[in-house]
Amino acid sequence: MVRASSLAQSIRELMETVFDAVVVELAVADSSGIATLAGVRAAAPSVPVVVYTRELDDATAIRALRAGAHECLVKGDLPAGALARMLGFAIERQRRLATLEAARVDAAHRATHDPLTGLANRELFLDQLDRALAFGSRYNRKTGLLFVDLDGFKAINDTMGHAKGDALLRAVSARLLACMRRSDAVARLGGDEFVILLPDVTSRRDVSHVKDTILESLREAVTLTGDEALVVEASIGCAMSPLDGASAQDLLDAADADMYREKYERRRGRMLTPMAGMAVVGSDDEEAMEIADSVSHRRESRLRAAVAQGEFEVFYQPILDVVADRIVAAEALLRWRDPDRGLLSPSGFMALAEDTGLIVPIGDQVMRHACESIVAWRRDQSASALRVSVNLSAVQLREHGFAQHVAAILDETGCPPDALTLEVTENSTMVDGEMIMETLRALKGLGLRLVVDDFGVGHASLTFLREAPVDGIKIDRRFVSQLLLDQRDQAIVSSMVRLARGLGLDVVAEGVENGEQSQRLARLQCFEQQGRHFGEALPACEFAALLASRARMPITDVRSWRARRPEALGA
């Protein structure tokens, strides 16, 4: 037991010696009250403290307990041995608290770190990357990222065993850490994949310098056990924000793609070469196939998870009759709300969805949502004639019993068949054309409307119009975009409109970006139009609000519209 007569002396003692407990008198030579307790706690925050003082009211006792005291006792009020018991209780309580805190810290570390290498895991790394990107965005700084893959690592596990493979991963982790600044971060994503965060870089040269440093470090042989040694080489992909992406997932995807590109282009059959005469396993073609399969499998798995977890949403873009100035239809447009990459348009995933066949369940979700929306919107008298268009893929059209499946959706949702328009392209009949034509006739027999999408860009537009039971065409945006600049596009659009009118088909122009294009289309007798000029695609709830707001506005009379804008219609 050491006795200190002042707060200053007690702080010196606590900083020089480890004690089991501290008994505090609040009133000492150089301090009084809670300030004395605070000074002791600051000097030894993990040592249990019992306040044992001459005077103590309830308010001070509560403040002392809140400040970290284990017990508050008044001198003279306690029987013999009470202080000793309280000290024993405080020490035991502190020991248990320390054990719980150690377990909590260990659990937190296990949750955020790779158990094999001790590096950060994916969850922690993504958090670090998000913070670095936020800092870079705020202060206009760049963030670098390296994606490291040990080529041929699978052969090491297969031929030398997983224990030595694990030893190799630990050795590589140590070398990666040795190449980093204190501000950098290294993580293991899994297997033989590592990522490195380089915050606050100035150029790609900085990122390439770190990459070269890592490659040089890995050229020195790694000794596992005995005489077994390996020279480790790696494929490393580089990315830098904001040039390669502003979000964490975009940056990871860019670095991952760069790594696979480098791996493929180098075409070296083996990147882990044994020093003890191990034979090379595999070939360039086999490794390239493994790379392609790995990328494809990863993307397909992510897309399947998105379907299962309901990450797809349906947005609606209005189609207007510009003469009556009213919304007559809407096109259902698919969006993927990826938790990591945000809202994605179909261009980022549609090809994969068709290749894997996932477009079928995705298309079912879109069609069902569209039918349910039609029923809800048509309850309002002002939208009683509203139609919704849904795009069909050739994969869906080739599905056995597709027409019956559509009929079931219509029946389950109560959607009127004539309110649903299905958009197909003439290119969708390039394979299994006759079978798809039979499907289209069956769909038409249900009472649905069929429209040829992207009209004019296929290989057999006129043949398709003659054979398919369609109700209208949509002029592709490529012709509309140059309508004001190219006389040939204007002549083509005019011919399309006249052709459609002659065949008794409806015409919609898509991709209308401004008022001038809209007016020129109106002069060419194309009155149903769609595009950003009239509004972006909206979620269903916002589109419903748009319909409601337009219903409260007076609809422009056709004759007065003609009188005010005669140039829009021509003679």
N, C-alpha and C positions, 0 to 999 in steps of 0.2 A: 504494500500500500504506500502510495506517495501522496503527500499532502501539499497543496498549492494554496498560497494565501491571496493570490490575485488572478485575474483572468489572463493577463499576459503570461504569467508563470505557467498556468495550466495549459495554455496553447503551446508553449515551448515543450513541455513535458509530453503532451499528446503527440506532437510531431516527431519526437525523438524516440519514443518508447511505445510498444504495443500493449494496451491495457485491455482487461476483460470487461470493465465497466467504469463509469464515472458517477460519483455522487456530487451533486451541485448544490452549493449554497448560493441563492440568487443575489444576496447582498454581500459583495466583496469590496476590497479597497478601491479598485479601479472600475467597477461596473456594478449595475444593479438591475433587478427585474429580468425580463425576457431577454434583454441584450446579453446577459451573462450566459444564458442557455444557448443563444444563437451563436455566440463565439465558440463555445465548446463543441457544438454540433458541426460547425464549419471546419474545425481542426480535426475532428474524428467522426465523420458522418456515419460510419458503420459500427461504432461502439455504443452499446446501450447506456442510456443516461437515466438516473433516478434523481429527481429534485427532492432535496432534504433540507428544508429551510426553516428559519425561525417564524416568519410570518407568511401566510398564504391565504388569500381569499379565493372564492369560487371562480371569479372571472380570470384571475391570474393563472389558476390551475388549468382552466380550459385552454387558455392561450399557450401554456407550457406543453400540454398534451398535443395540441395542434402543431407546435414547433418541433415535436419529435421526442419529447420525454416519454419514457415507459411508465413511470409512476410519479406521483407528487405527494410527498409526505411532510408533515409538520413536526419539527423537533419537540420533544417533550410529551407528545400525544400518543406515542406508540409504546407498546409493551416491549420487554427485552426480547431480542432476537428478531423483531419484526423487520428491521432494516436489512438484516442478513437474508431473510427469506425473500424480501422484495428484490434484492440484488440477484439472488439465484433465479427468481422468476424472469427477471429482465434479461439475464444472460441466456437462459434457455429459449426465451421468446425470440431474441435476436438471432440465435443460432438457427432456429427453425425458419425465421424470415430469410436469413441468408441462404439456407438450403432451397427454399421456394424460389428465391430470386435467381439463384444459379440454375435451377431447373427451367425457369421461364426464359432466361437468357439462352440456355442451351436449346430449348425448343424453338425460340425465335431464330437462332442461328441455323438450326436444321431446316427450318421452313424456307430460309432464304439462301442457303448455300448448298453446293454439291457435296454429298457425303464422301465421295472418293478423293476429290482434289482440294476441297476446302474453298474453291472459288465460288463466286456468286452464281446462283442459278438463274434461270430465265426470268422468273418473276422479279427478283431484285434487280437484275440487269435492265429490264424494261423500265423499271422505276427510275434507275440512274440515268438511262438514256432520255426518258421524258424530261427529267429535271435539266439535263444538259441542253436539250433542244429548247426548252422554255427560256433558259438563261441566254442561249444564243439568239433566240428571236427577240428578246427584250433589249439586248445590248449589241445586236448586229454582229454576232460572232459565228464562226463556222464550227461544226462538229464533225469529226471524222469517225469512221467505223471500219473495222477489219473483220472479215469472216474467215476463220482458219479451219481447214479440213486436212487431216492426215491421210493422204491417199494410200490405199492398200492396207489400211489398218485391219480390215476384216481378216486378211490373210494371217496377220500376227496372232489374232485370237484363235483362229482355226488351227494353226500349225504349232504354236508355242504355248497356248493355253491362256485362259482369261486372267490368271494371276499375273502373268508377265505383261499382258496387255494393260492391266490396271497400273502396274508399275511404270510402264511407258507413259501412260497418261499423266501420272503424277510428276514424272520427270519433265515432260513437256510443259505442264502447268508452271513448274518452278522456273523454267527458262522464259516462258512468256512474261511472268511477273518481273523477272530480272531485266527485261527490255523496256519496262514501262516507267513513266514518271509517277510521282506520288498522286497526281491528280487524275491519272488514267484508271480504267477499270477493266478487269478481265473476268469473263464468265465462261462456264461450260454449259452449252445448251443440251448436251446429251451425246452419247457415243463418242466419236472423235471430233466433234464440232465445238469450236471455241469462238467467242466474239470478244473484240477489244474496243473499248470506248476511248476516243481521243478528244476530250473537250477542248474548246478554244484553240483550234488550229487556224493557221492563216491561209494555207493553200493545199492543193493536192500533193505538192511536193513534200509537205510535212507528213502526210499519211503514207506516201510511198517510202519515205525515209524509215518510218517505223516498220513497214513491211519488209524492207531490205534488211533491217537490223534483226528481225525475227528469223528470216531465212538464213542469215549468216550464223545466228546462234544455234539453229537446229542442225547445221552441217557438222558440228562436233558430235562424235559418236556417243550414244547413250548406253552405258553399261547397266545391264539388268542384274544378272547373277553370274558369278564366275567369269568365264571368258566370253559370254554371250553379249554382243554389242550390236547396236543398230544405228545406222545413220538415218536420221529422220528428216524427210523433206515434206513440204506441205504446199497445198494450193491455197492462196490467200486472195480473197476478193476485197476490193476497196469501195467505199462510198463516202460521200461528204454532203452534209446539209448546208444550205437548202437546195443545192444544185440537183441532187439525186433523190430528194424527198424531204418533206417538212415534218412528217410524222415518224414515230419510232418504227412502225411496221413497214412503211415505205422504204426507210433507210436500210432496214434489215433485208428486205426483199432485193433491193438494189445490190447490196454487198454479196448476198447469197448468189444472185444471178451472175455477178462478175466473177465470183469464185468458180462456179461451174463452167463458165465460159473459158476461164484460164485453164481449168483442169482438162477440158475437152481439147482445146487448141494445142496444149503442150504434148498431148498424146504420148505420154510416157507410161509404159505398162506397169511400172512398179515404183512407188515413191518411198517405200520403206525397205532399204537394202541391208540384209544381214551382213555383218562383218565376219561371221564365222562360216561362210560358204553356204548359206541357205539358198535353195533354188528359188528362182523367180516364179511366182504363180500368177496365172491370168494373162490376158492379152489386151492390147489397146482397144479392140472392138468390144471385148467383154466389159472393160471398165467404162467405156462410153455408154454401153447399154445400161450398166448399173447406175450411172449418173442420170441418164434420161428416166429410167424407171423410178429412181428416188424422187426426182422432182415431180414427175407425174403423179406418183402415189401420194406425195405430200399434198399436192393441190387438190387431188380428188378427195382425199380424206377430209380436208377442210371444207370442201363444197358439200360433201355428204353431211357433215356436222351442221352446216348452215341450214340445210333442208330440214334436218331433224329438230333443230332448235328454233325454227320459225324466224330466221333472220331476214327473210325476203319480204319486201313490202311492195304494194302496188300504188303507183302514182297515176294521176289522170291529167291529160292535157286537153284543153277544150278545142272543139272544132266548131267554127262559127259560120253561120250564113251571113255574109257581109251585107247583103241587101236588107234583110230584116233586122240585122244587128242583134242576133240572138244565138245562144249556144244550142246547137242541134245535136251534138254528139260529143263524145270524149274518147280518147285512145288510152287504154290501160297500158302503162309502161312499168316494167319490172325494175326494182332497185334492190341491191343487197346492202343491208346495214351491218357491215362487218365491225365487230367490237374494236378491232385494232386499226383498221384502215378507213373507217368511216363509211359514208354512203357511196356505193359503187354503181356505175351504169353497166348495162349488159355487155358492152364491148370488152369489159375486163374479165368476164367469166362465161359468156354464152357459148363460145366455141368448146370449152371444156365440158359444159353442161350437155351439149349435143353429143360430143364424143363418148361420154360416159353413160348416156341415156338418162341422166338426172333431169334433163329438160322435161321429161314426162311428168314426174311428180311436181316439179316447179310449175309447169304449165297448168296442171290441175289446180294448184293453189291460186294462180292468177285468174283462171276462168271462174272458179267458185267465188272469189272475192268480187270480180266484176259483176256476176249475176246478182249477188247479194246487194251490191251497191245500187244496181239498176232498180231492184225492187224497192229499196229504201228511198231513192230519189224520186221515183215515179209516183210516190204517194202524194207529192206536192203537185197540184194541178198545173202549175207553170212548167213542170218538167215531165209531164205525162207522156210526151212523145220522144223523150231523150233516148239516144242509142249509145252503146259502148262498144268500141272495137277492141278485139284481142288478137294479138299476133300469134300465128301458128308456125311451128317448126316442121320441117319435112320429117323429122324423127317422130313427132306426134302423129302426123298423118299416116305414117307407115305402121302405127300401132294397131294390132288386131282389135277390132271392135271399138275403135275410137269414136265413131258416130254414136253408138249406143251409150258409151260413157258420157258423152256430151249431153245426150238426151236425159240421162239419169241426173246430171247436175242441174239441168233446167227444171226437172220435176222436183228435185229436193229443195231448190231455192225458190221455186215459184216464179222464175223469170220468164216473161213472154218471149218466145223464140225470135220474133221480129225485132226485139230490142237489142239483140246480141249480134254484132257483126264480127265475122272472123276474117282476118287479113292473111292472105297467102301470097307467096311470090311465085312467078312462073318457073324460077329455078328449082323450086321444091319438087317439081315433077321430073327432074332430070334422071332420077333413079326410081324404078318401080312406077313409072308414069301412069300406066293403066290402072294399077291398084289404087293409086292416090286419086285418080279421077273418079273411081267408083266411090271412094270415101267422100269426096267433095259432093257428089250427087246425093249420097246418103245424108250429108249435113244439110244440103239444100232442101231435101225432103222433110227435114224437121221444121222448116219454116225460117231458118236462119238466113241472114244476109251474108254474102261472100264478096270480098273486095280484093282486087289484085294490088298488092303493095309494091312499092318501088317500080311502078310501071315504067317501061322504057329502057331499063338497064339489063333486062334478062336476054336470053338467047333466042327466045321464040315468043315474043309478046303477042303478035297477031294470031299465031296458031293457038296460043293459050286462051285468048279471048274467044276464039271460035269454038273451042272444045269444052272449056270449063263453064259450069253454070254460075257465072258471076253476076253481081248486081252493080258493080262500079269499079272504078280504078282510082289509085292515088298516084298523082304525078310526083316522081321522085324529086327530092330536094336539090339534087345536082343540077336539074334543069331550072329550078326556081331561083337558085342562088345567082346565076348569071343572066337572069331574064332581062335586066336593064342594061347589060353590058354587051351581050352577044346576040345579034340578030338571028343567028341560027337557032339558039335556044328558044327565042321567042317564036320562031316559026314552028319548032318542034312542039312546043306547048300548045300553040294554036291548033296544030294538026291533031294532037291527042284529044283536045276538047271536042273538036268537030267529029272525030272518029267515035268517041264515047257517046256523044249526043245521037249520032246516026244509028248506033247500036242500042239506044235506049238505056244507057248506063249512066249512073251518077259519077260525078268527078269531084275529087278533093285534091287540093294542092297542099303539100306539106313543106315545112321548112321556110315559111314566110317570116322574114326577119324585120321588115320595115313597111311603112305605109305606102311607099312608092311601088314596091313589089305587089302589095295587095291591090292597089288601084289598077296596075297593069294587068293582073290576072282577071280582075273584074271586067275590064274592057274586052278580054278574050273570052268572056262568058263563063269563067270559072268562079262561082260564087261561094262555094264551101271551101274554107281555108283553115290551115292549122300552122302554128309556129310560135316563136317567141314574141312576135309582134302582138299576139293576142294573149299571151300568158305562158309561163313555164308550167311544166308538169307539177301537180300538187298532190299531197297526201289526200286520202278520201275525205277526211273531215274538213280540210281546207277547201276542197273542191265543192263540197256540199254548201259551205258558207258562201262561196262564190256564186253558186246557183241561187241561193236565197237572196243575196244582195242584188243580183241582176233582176230577180223577179219583182223586187220592190221598185225598180226603175221603169219608167215608161218605155215601151218598145217603140223604136223609131218607125214611123209609118213609111212604107215603101215609096209612095209618091213624093212625100216631102223629102225623103232621102235622095230621090232622083233629082228633085228640084235644087237641093243644096249642093249636090255633088254630081252634076251631069257628066263631068269628065271621067267619072269612075266607071260608067257603063257604056259610053259611046252612043252611037246612033242606034 
